Amino acid sequence: MRGQGGEECDEPARKEQRREARVRAVTRGRTFLTTVATEEWVYNSGPGRLLCHRKFPDDRFAEIKTGEG
C-alpha cells in the first residue's frame, strides 16, 4: 500500500478516529467553530523501534510524527 505520506508501507497496527472542533472565524467578538473528522494511523515496527503516527484531518494527509507510545 502506498501511504499518502510518501513512502511504501504496510497496514497500520491501529487506526484511531475522532472529531475535533476548530476555529473557522472570529467576527465581532464571536467565534465560529467547525468540526473536523481526523483519522490517525499508528505503525509499530517492532520492539525497540519508534512508533510512526500519520494524521489525516478530513481525509487529507497532514503530518508524520515518530516517537514512543
PDB file with one MODEL, atoms N, CA, C and O in Angstrom:
MODEL        1
ATOM      1  N   MET A   1       0.849  -1.194   0.000  1.00  0.00           N
ATOM      2  CA  MET A   1       0.000   0.000   0.000  1.00  0.00           C
ATOM      3  C   MET A   1       0.886   1.246   0.000  1.00  0.00           C
ATOM      4  O   MET A   1       1.847   1.311   0.767  1.00  0.00           O
ATOM      5  N   ARG A   2       0.590   2.209  -0.824  1.00  0.00           N
ATOM      6  CA  ARG A   2       1.354   3.452  -0.829  1.00  0.00           C
ATOM      7  C   ARG A   2       0.629   4.430   0.059  1.00  0.00           C
ATOM      8  O   ARG A   2      -0.531   4.768  -0.178  1.00  0.00           O
ATOM      9  N   GLY A   3       1.340   4.891   1.109  1.00  0.00           N
ATOM     10  CA  GLY A   3       0.755   5.846   2.028  1.00  0.00           C
ATOM     11  C   GLY A   3       0.709   7.235   1.425  1.00  0.00           C
ATOM     12  O   GLY A   3       1.528   7.564   0.567  1.00  0.00           O
ATOM     13  N   GLN A   4      -0.223   8.046   1.855  1.00  0.00           N
ATOM     14  CA  GLN A   4      -0.290   9.420   1.373  1.00  0.00           C
ATOM     15  C   GLN A   4       0.864  10.230   1.949  1.00  0.00           C
ATOM     16  O   GLN A   4       1.077  11.377   1.556  1.00  0.00           O
ATOM     17  N   GLY A   5       1.604   9.642   2.875  1.00  0.00           N
ATOM     18  CA  GLY A   5       2.761  10.313   3.438  1.00  0.00           C
ATOM     19  C   GLY A   5       3.993  10.165   2.582  1.00  0.00           C
ATOM     20  O   GLY A   5       5.039  10.717   2.922  1.00  0.00           O
ATOM     21  N   GLY A   6       3.909   9.425   1.459  1.00  0.00           N
ATOM     22  CA  GLY A   6       5.014   9.418   0.529  1.00  0.00           C
ATOM     23  C   GLY A   6       5.684   8.088   0.294  1.00  0.00           C
ATOM     24  O   GLY A   6       6.052   7.811  -0.848  1.00  0.00           O
ATOM     25  N   GLU A   7       5.870   7.242   1.292  1.00  0.00           N
ATOM     26  CA  GLU A   7       6.637   6.027   1.092  1.00  0.00           C
ATOM     27  C   GLU A   7       5.751   4.787   1.159  1.00  0.00           C
ATOM     28  O   GLU A   7       4.598   4.846   1.586  1.00  0.00           O
ATOM     29  N   GLU A   8       6.317   3.674   0.731  1.00  0.00           N
ATOM     30  CA  GLU A   8       5.603   2.401   0.795  1.00  0.00           C
ATOM     31  C   GLU A   8       5.437   2.003   2.265  1.00  0.00           C
ATOM     32  O   GLU A   8       6.324   2.241   3.085  1.00  0.00           O
ATOM     33  N   CYS A   9       4.276   1.387   2.591  1.00  0.00           N
ATOM     34  CA  CYS A   9       4.060   0.979   3.975  1.00  0.00           C
ATOM     35  C   CYS A   9       3.051  -0.156   4.034  1.00  0.00           C
ATOM     36  O   CYS A   9       2.254  -0.336   3.113  1.00  0.00           O
ATOM     37  N   ASP A  10       3.086  -0.924   5.121  1.00  0.00           N
ATOM     38  CA  ASP A  10       2.115  -1.979   5.379  1.00  0.00           C
ATOM     39  C   ASP A  10       0.894  -1.365   6.035  1.00  0.00           C
ATOM     40  O   ASP A  10       0.834  -0.155   6.250  1.00  0.00           O
ATOM     41  N   GLU A  11      -0.074  -2.202   6.349  1.00  0.00           N
ATOM     42  CA  GLU A  11      -1.248  -1.729   7.076  1.00  0.00           C
ATOM     43  C   GLU A  11      -0.826  -1.247   8.460  1.00  0.00           C
ATOM     44  O   GLU A  11       0.074  -1.832   9.063  1.00  0.00           O
ATOM     45  N   PRO A  12      -1.454  -0.196   8.974  1.00  0.00           N
ATOM     46  CA  PRO A  12      -1.112   0.294  10.313  1.00  0.00           C
ATOM     47  C   PRO A  12      -1.501  -0.714  11.391  1.00  0.00           C
ATOM     48  O   PRO A  12      -2.411  -1.522  11.205  1.00  0.00           O
ATOM     49  N   ALA A  13      -0.793  -0.654  12.526  1.00  0.00           N
ATOM     50  CA  ALA A  13      -1.100  -1.512  13.668  1.00  0.00           C
ATOM     51  C   ALA A  13      -2.465  -1.149  14.245  1.00  0.00           C
ATOM     52  O   ALA A  13      -3.189  -2.018  14.732  1.00  0.00           O
ATOM     53  N   ARG A  14      -2.814   0.131  14.189  1.00  0.00           N
ATOM     54  CA  ARG A  14      -4.144   0.564  14.625  1.00  0.00           C
ATOM     55  C   ARG A  14      -4.505   1.880  13.950  1.00  0.00           C
ATOM     56  O   ARG A  14      -3.640   2.648  13.528  1.00  0.00           O
ATOM     57  N   LYS A  15      -5.825   2.117  13.861  1.00  0.00           N
ATOM     58  CA  LYS A  15      -6.349   3.366  13.321  1.00  0.00           C
ATOM     59  C   LYS A  15      -7.270   3.958  14.380  1.00  0.00           C
ATOM     60  O   LYS A  15      -8.087   3.248  14.966  1.00  0.00           O
ATOM     61  N   GLU A  16      -7.139   5.243  14.621  1.00  0.00           N
ATOM     62  CA  GLU A  16      -7.981   5.936  15.590  1.00  0.00           C
ATOM     63  C   GLU A  16      -8.743   7.036  14.865  1.00  0.00           C
ATOM     64  O   GLU A  16      -8.178   7.758  14.043  1.00  0.00           O
ATOM     65  N   GLN A  17     -10.032   7.159  15.175  1.00  0.00           N
ATOM     66  CA  GLN A  17     -10.847   8.204  14.570  1.00  0.00           C
ATOM     67  C   GLN A  17     -11.433   9.085  15.663  1.00  0.00           C
ATOM     68  O   GLN A  17     -11.829   8.600  16.723  1.00  0.00           O
ATOM     69  N   ARG A  18     -11.484  10.375  15.393  1.00  0.00           N
ATOM     70  CA  ARG A  18     -12.075  11.317  16.352  1.00  0.00           C
ATOM     71  C   ARG A  18     -12.551  12.557  15.606  1.00  0.00           C
ATOM     72  O   ARG A  18     -12.173  12.799  14.460  1.00  0.00           O
ATOM     73  N   ARG A  19     -13.378  13.324  16.276  1.00  0.00           N
ATOM     74  CA  ARG A  19     -13.855  14.595  15.727  1.00  0.00           C
ATOM     75  C   ARG A  19     -13.253  15.703  16.582  1.00  0.00           C
ATOM     76  O   ARG A  19     -13.244  15.616  17.810  1.00  0.00           O
ATOM     77  N   GLU A  20     -12.753  16.742  15.926  1.00  0.00           N
ATOM     78  CA  GLU A  20     -12.114  17.862  16.614  1.00  0.00           C
ATOM     79  C   GLU A  20     -12.794  19.163  16.209  1.00  0.00           C
ATOM     80  O   GLU A  20     -13.134  19.364  15.043  1.00  0.00           O
ATOM     81  N   ALA A  21     -12.986  20.037  17.184  1.00  0.00           N
ATOM     82  CA  ALA A  21     -13.531  21.373  16.902  1.00  0.00           C
ATOM     83  C   ALA A  21     -12.366  22.293  16.551  1.00  0.00           C
ATOM     84  O   ALA A  21     -11.336  22.281  17.224  1.00  0.00           O
ATOM     85  N   ARG A  22     -12.530  23.084  15.504  1.00  0.00           N
ATOM     86  CA  ARG A  22     -11.510  24.062  15.089  1.00  0.00           C
ATOM     87  C   ARG A  22     -12.166  25.413  14.880  1.00  0.00           C
ATOM     88  O   ARG A  22     -13.336  25.498  14.506  1.00  0.00           O
ATOM     89  N   VAL A  23     -11.404  26.467  15.126  1.00  0.00           N
ATOM     90  CA  VAL A  23     -11.907  27.826  14.899  1.00  0.00           C
ATOM     91  C   VAL A  23     -11.954  28.072  13.394  1.00  0.00           C
ATOM     92  O   VAL A  23     -10.945  27.944  12.700  1.00  0.00           O
ATOM     93  N   ARG A  24     -13.134  28.424  12.904  1.00  0.00           N
ATOM     94  CA  ARG A  24     -13.300  28.738  11.483  1.00  0.00           C
ATOM     95  C   ARG A  24     -13.133  30.227  11.245  1.00  0.00           C
ATOM     96  O   ARG A  24     -12.520  30.641  10.260  1.00  0.00           O
ATOM     97  N   ALA A  25     -13.690  31.052  12.168  1.00  0.00           N
ATOM     98  CA  ALA A  25     -13.596  32.501  12.019  1.00  0.00           C
ATOM     99  C   ALA A  25     -13.914  33.174  13.343  1.00  0.00           C
ATOM    100  O   ALA A  25     -14.616  32.618  14.188  1.00  0.00           O
ATOM    101  N   VAL A  26     -13.384  34.382  13.509  1.00  0.00           N
ATOM    102  CA  VAL A  26     -13.722  35.226  14.647  1.00  0.00           C
ATOM    103  C   VAL A  26     -14.179  36.562  14.066  1.00  0.00           C
ATOM    104  O   VAL A  26     -13.412  37.258  13.401  1.00  0.00           O
ATOM    105  N   THR A  27     -15.440  36.907  14.329  1.00  0.00           N
ATOM    106  CA  THR A  27     -16.021  38.121  13.789  1.00  0.00           C
ATOM    107  C   THR A  27     -16.778  38.864  14.875  1.00  0.00           C
ATOM    108  O   THR A  27     -17.658  38.299  15.524  1.00  0.00           O
ATOM    109  N   ARG A  28     -16.437  40.135  15.073  1.00  0.00           N
ATOM    110  CA  ARG A  28     -17.122  40.980  16.044  1.00  0.00           C
ATOM    111  C   ARG A  28     -17.233  40.320  17.419  1.00  0.00           C
ATOM    112  O   ARG A  28     -18.279  40.358  18.067  1.00  0.00           O
ATOM    113  N   GLY A  29     -16.136  39.724  17.833  1.00  0.00           N
ATOM    114  CA  GLY A  29     -16.096  39.111  19.155  1.00  0.00           C
ATOM    115  C   GLY A  29     -16.749  37.744  19.250  1.00  0.00           C
ATOM    116  O   GLY A  29     -16.775  37.154  20.330  1.00  0.00           O
ATOM    117  N   ARG A  30     -17.276  37.227  18.152  1.00  0.00           N
ATOM    118  CA  ARG A  30     -17.885  35.901  18.148  1.00  0.00           C
ATOM    119  C   ARG A  30     -16.948  34.911  17.467  1.00  0.00           C
ATOM    120  O   ARG A  30     -16.326  35.221  16.451  1.00  0.00           O
ATOM    121  N   THR A  31     -16.861  33.729  18.038  1.00  0.00           N
ATOM    122  CA  THR A  31     -16.014  32.680  17.489  1.00  0.00           C
ATOM    123  C   THR A  31     -16.895  31.632  16.823  1.00  0.00           C
ATOM    124  O   THR A  31     -17.828  31.117  17.439  1.00  0.00           O
ATOM    125  N   PHE A  32     -16.604  31.320  15.583  1.00  0.00           N
ATOM    126  CA  PHE A  32     -17.344  30.309  14.835  1.00  0.00           C
ATOM    127  C   PHE A  32     -16.466  29.074  14.696  1.00  0.00           C
ATOM    128  O   PHE A  32     -15.327  29.151  14.235  1.00  0.00           O
ATOM    129  N   LEU A  33     -17.021  27.929  15.104  1.00  0.00           N
ATOM    130  CA  LEU A  33     -16.270  26.676  15.078  1.00  0.00           C
ATOM    131  C   LEU A  33     -16.752  25.787  13.942  1.00  0.00           C
ATOM    132  O   LEU A  33     -17.882  25.908  13.467  1.00  0.00           O
ATOM    133  N   THR A  34     -15.878  24.902  13.524  1.00  0.00           N
ATOM    134  CA  THR A  34     -16.232  23.859  12.573  1.00  0.00           C
ATOM    135  C   THR A  34     -15.714  22.540  13.133  1.00  0.00           C
ATOM    136  O   THR A  34     -14.779  22.535  13.934  1.00  0.00           O
ATOM    137  N   THR A  35     -16.299  21.440  12.729  1.00  0.00           N
ATOM    138  CA  THR A  35     -15.872  20.123  13.203  1.00  0.00           C
ATOM    139  C   THR A  35     -15.109  19.416  12.096  1.00  0.00           C
ATOM    140  O   THR A  35     -15.541  19.393  10.944  1.00  0.00           O
ATOM    141  N   VAL A  36     -13.975  18.843  12.458  1.00  0.00           N
ATOM    142  CA  VAL A  36     -13.124  18.143  11.509  1.00  0.00           C
ATOM    143  C   VAL A  36     -13.010  16.687  11.950  1.00  0.00           C
ATOM    144  O   VAL A  36     -12.692  16.410  13.107  1.00  0.00           O
ATOM    145  N   ALA A  37     -13.268  15.761  11.035  1.00  0.00           N
ATOM    146  CA  ALA A  37     -13.060  14.337  11.304  1.00  0.00           C
ATOM    147  C   ALA A  37     -11.577  14.035  11.066  1.00  0.00           C
ATOM    148  O   ALA A  37     -11.055  14.292   9.981  1.00  0.00           O
ATOM    149  N   THR A  38     -10.909  13.495  12.072  1.00  0.00           N
ATOM    150  CA  THR A  38      -9.482  13.204  11.975  1.00  0.00           C
ATOM    151  C   THR A  38      -9.241  11.720  12.189  1.00  0.00           C
ATOM    152  O   THR A  38      -9.788  11.117  13.112  1.00  0.00           O
ATOM    153  N   GLU A  39      -8.415  11.136  11.327  1.00  0.00           N
ATOM    154  CA  GLU A  39      -8.014   9.740  11.481  1.00  0.00           C
ATOM    155  C   GLU A  39      -6.507   9.725  11.693  1.00  0.00           C
ATOM    156  O   GLU A  39      -5.771  10.415  10.987  1.00  0.00           O
ATOM    157  N   GLU A  40      -6.046   8.941  12.662  1.00  0.00           N
ATOM    158  CA  GLU A  40      -4.612   8.807  12.917  1.00  0.00           C
ATOM    159  C   GLU A  40      -4.242   7.337  12.781  1.00  0.00           C
ATOM    160  O   GLU A  40      -4.866   6.468  13.390  1.00  0.00           O
ATOM    161  N   TRP A  41      -3.215   7.069  11.972  1.00  0.00           N
ATOM    162  CA  TRP A  41      -2.724   5.716  11.778  1.00  0.00           C
ATOM    163  C   TRP A  41      -1.442   5.559  12.575  1.00  0.00           C
ATOM    164  O   TRP A  41      -0.587   6.445  12.557  1.00  0.00           O
ATOM    165  N   VAL A  42      -1.301   4.450  13.268  1.00  0.00           N
ATOM    166  CA  VAL A  42      -0.111   4.191  14.079  1.00  0.00           C
ATOM    167  C   VAL A  42       0.566   2.926  13.545  1.00  0.00           C
ATOM    168  O   VAL A  42      -0.059   1.871  13.442  1.00  0.00           O
ATOM    169  N   TYR A  43       1.847   3.048  13.211  1.00  0.00           N
ATOM    170  CA  TYR A  43       2.653   1.933  12.719  1.00  0.00           C
ATOM    171  C   TYR A  43       3.641   1.525  13.798  1.00  0.00           C
ATOM    172  O   TYR A  43       4.283   2.375  14.416  1.00  0.00           O
ATOM    173  N   ASN A  44       3.762   0.222  14.023  1.00  0.00           N
ATOM    174  CA  ASN A  44       4.693  -0.303  15.019  1.00  0.00           C
ATOM    175  C   ASN A  44       5.667  -1.221  14.295  1.00  0.00           C
ATOM    176  O   ASN A  44       5.276  -2.278  13.800  1.00  0.00           O
ATOM    177  N   SER A  45       6.936  -0.823  14.232  1.00  0.00           N
ATOM    178  CA  SER A  45       7.950  -1.592  13.512  1.00  0.00           C
ATOM    179  C   SER A  45       8.614  -2.659  14.368  1.00  0.00           C
ATOM    180  O   SER A  45       9.526  -3.342  13.902  1.00  0.00           O
ATOM    181  N   GLY A  46       8.170  -2.815  15.620  1.00  0.00           N
ATOM    182  CA  GLY A  46       8.698  -3.879  16.471  1.00  0.00           C
ATOM    183  C   GLY A  46       9.378  -3.372  17.725  1.00  0.00           C
ATOM    184  O   GLY A  46       9.520  -2.167  17.929  1.00  0.00           O
ATOM    185  N   PRO A  47       9.801  -4.317  18.570  1.00  0.00           N
ATOM    186  CA  PRO A  47      10.447  -3.963  19.847  1.00  0.00           C
ATOM    187  C   PRO A  47      11.681  -3.084  19.658  1.00  0.00           C
ATOM    188  O   PRO A  47      12.497  -3.319  18.766  1.00  0.00           O
ATOM    189  N   GLY A  48      11.801  -2.079  20.501  1.00  0.00           N
ATOM    190  CA  GLY A  48      12.964  -1.187  20.455  1.00  0.00           C
ATOM    191  C   GLY A  48      12.927  -0.171  19.319  1.00  0.00           C
ATOM    192  O   GLY A  48      13.889   0.576  19.141  1.00  0.00           O
ATOM    193  N   ARG A  49      11.843  -0.124  18.547  1.00  0.00           N
ATOM    194  CA  ARG A  49      11.724   0.809  17.434  1.00  0.00           C
ATOM    195  C   ARG A  49      10.680   1.861  17.767  1.00  0.00           C
ATOM    196  O   ARG A  49       9.744   1.578  18.516  1.00  0.00           O
ATOM    197  N   LEU A  50      10.816   3.048  17.238  1.00  0.00           N
ATOM    198  CA  LEU A  50       9.855   4.117  17.482  1.00  0.00           C
ATOM    199  C   LEU A  50       8.563   3.879  16.700  1.00  0.00           C
ATOM    200  O   LEU A  50       8.572   3.288  15.620  1.00  0.00           O
ATOM    201  N   LEU A  51       7.454   4.351  17.268  1.00  0.00           N
ATOM    202  CA  LEU A  51       6.175   4.288  16.570  1.00  0.00           C
ATOM    203  C   LEU A  51       6.093   5.424  15.561  1.00  0.00           C
ATOM    204  O   LEU A  51       6.676   6.489  15.764  1.00  0.00           O
ATOM    205  N   CYS A  52       5.374   5.195  14.488  1.00  0.00           N
ATOM    206  CA  CYS A  52       5.155   6.222  13.470  1.00  0.00           C
ATOM    207  C   CYS A  52       3.666   6.548  13.456  1.00  0.00           C
ATOM    208  O   CYS A  52       2.832   5.654  13.315  1.00  0.00           O
ATOM    209  N   HIS A  53       3.332   7.841  13.603  1.00  0.00           N
ATOM    210  CA  HIS A  53       1.946   8.298  13.607  1.00  0.00           C
ATOM    211  C   HIS A  53       1.713   9.146  12.358  1.00  0.00           C
ATOM    212  O   HIS A  53       2.483  10.062  12.070  1.00  0.00           O
ATOM    213  N   ARG A  54       0.651   8.838  11.622  1.00  0.00           N
ATOM    214  CA  ARG A  54       0.273   9.647  10.454  1.00  0.00           C
ATOM    215  C   ARG A  54      -1.119  10.205  10.717  1.00  0.00           C
ATOM    216  O   ARG A  54      -2.019   9.482  11.146  1.00  0.00           O
ATOM    217  N   LYS A  55      -1.285  11.487  10.459  1.00  0.00           N
ATOM    218  CA  LYS A  55      -2.538  12.171  10.768  1.00  0.00           C
ATOM    219  C   LYS A  55      -3.221  12.642   9.488  1.00  0.00           C
ATOM    220  O   LYS A  55      -2.589  13.227   8.608  1.00  0.00           O
ATOM    221  N   PHE A  56      -4.550  12.372   9.399  1.00  0.00           N
ATOM    222  CA  PHE A  56      -5.342  12.700   8.218  1.00  0.00           C
ATOM    223  C   PHE A  56      -6.604  13.461   8.619  1.00  0.00           C
ATOM    224  O   PHE A  56      -7.652  12.838   8.786  1.00  0.00           O
ATOM    225  N   PRO A  57      -6.545  14.783   8.779  1.00  0.00           N
ATOM    226  CA  PRO A  57      -7.782  15.531   9.034  1.00  0.00           C
ATOM    227  C   PRO A  57      -8.571  15.683   7.729  1.00  0.00           C
ATOM    228  O   PRO A  57      -8.011  16.033   6.690  1.00  0.00           O
ATOM    229  N   ASP A  58      -9.866  15.418   7.799  1.00  0.00           N
ATOM    230  CA  ASP A  58     -10.746  15.498   6.618  1.00  0.00           C
ATOM    231  C   ASP A  58     -10.182  14.739   5.416  1.00  0.00           C
ATOM    232  O   ASP A  58     -10.226  15.228   4.287  1.00  0.00           O
ATOM    233  N   ASP A  59      -9.648  13.538   5.671  1.00  0.00           N
ATOM    234  CA  ASP A  59      -9.122  12.644   4.624  1.00  0.00           C
ATOM    235  C   ASP A  59      -7.956  13.235   3.830  1.00  0.00           C
ATOM    236  O   ASP A  59      -7.720  12.838   2.689  1.00  0.00           O
ATOM    237  N   ARG A  60      -7.235  14.167   4.420  1.00  0.00           N
ATOM    238  CA  ARG A  60      -6.053  14.736   3.762  1.00  0.00           C
ATOM    239  C   ARG A  60      -4.836  14.459   4.634  1.00  0.00           C
ATOM    240  O   ARG A  60      -4.891  14.601   5.856  1.00  0.00           O
ATOM    241  N   PHE A  61      -3.742  14.066   4.000  1.00  0.00           N
ATOM    242  CA  PHE A  61      -2.525  13.831   4.773  1.00  0.00           C
ATOM    243  C   PHE A  61      -2.020  15.144   5.339  1.00  0.00           C
ATOM    244  O   PHE A  61      -1.922  16.141   4.623  1.00  0.00           O
ATOM    245  N   ALA A  62      -1.692  15.144   6.655  1.00  0.00           N
ATOM    246  CA  ALA A  62      -1.260  16.373   7.290  1.00  0.00           C
ATOM    247  C   ALA A  62       0.148  16.289   7.886  1.00  0.00           C
ATOM    248  O   ALA A  62       0.942  17.217   7.733  1.00  0.00           O
ATOM    249  N   GLU A  63       0.461  15.174   8.569  1.00  0.00           N
ATOM    250  CA  GLU A  63       1.772  15.118   9.215  1.00  0.00           C
ATOM    251  C   GLU A  63       2.158  13.701   9.585  1.00  0.00           C
ATOM    252  O   GLU A  63       1.317  12.808   9.683  1.00  0.00           O
ATOM    253  N   ILE A  64       3.467  13.520   9.788  1.00  0.00           N
ATOM    254  CA  ILE A  64       4.033  12.272  10.301  1.00  0.00           C
ATOM    255  C   ILE A  64       4.829  12.626  11.532  1.00  0.00           C
ATOM    256  O   ILE A  64       5.614  13.574  11.522  1.00  0.00           O
ATOM    257  N   LYS A  65       4.629  11.861  12.605  1.00  0.00           N
ATOM    258  CA  LYS A  65       5.416  12.022  13.830  1.00  0.00           C
ATOM    259  C   LYS A  65       5.946  10.666  14.235  1.00  0.00           C
ATOM    260  O   LYS A  65       5.260   9.655  14.089  1.00  0.00           O
ATOM    261  N   THR A  66       7.173  10.641  14.747  1.00  0.00           N
ATOM    262  CA  THR A  66       7.713   9.401  15.294  1.00  0.00           C
ATOM    263  C   THR A  66       8.012   9.614  16.767  1.00  0.00           C
ATOM    264  O   THR A  66       8.361  10.717  17.189  1.00  0.00           O
ATOM    265  N   GLY A  67       7.875   8.567  17.532  1.00  0.00           N
ATOM    266  CA  GLY A  67       8.142   8.666  18.960  1.00  0.00           C
ATOM    267  C   GLY A  67       7.621   7.449  19.680  1.00  0.00           C
ATOM    268  O   GLY A  67       7.107   6.517  19.063  1.00  0.00           O
ATOM    269  N   GLU A  68       7.756   7.464  20.980  1.00  0.00           N
ATOM    270  CA  GLU A  68       7.279   6.364  21.811  1.00  0.00           C
ATOM    271  C   GLU A  68       5.797   6.554  22.090  1.00  0.00           C
ATOM    272  O   GLU A  68       5.294   7.675  22.152  1.00  0.00           O
ATOM    273  N   GLY A  69       5.103   5.413  22.258  1.00  0.00           N
ATOM    274  CA  GLY A  69       3.698   5.391  22.664  1.00  0.00           C
ATOM    275  C   GLY A  69       2.885   6.402  22.067  1.00  0.00           C
ATOM    276  O   GLY A  69       1.687   6.472  22.341  1.00  0.00           O
TER     277      GLY A  69
ENDMDL
END
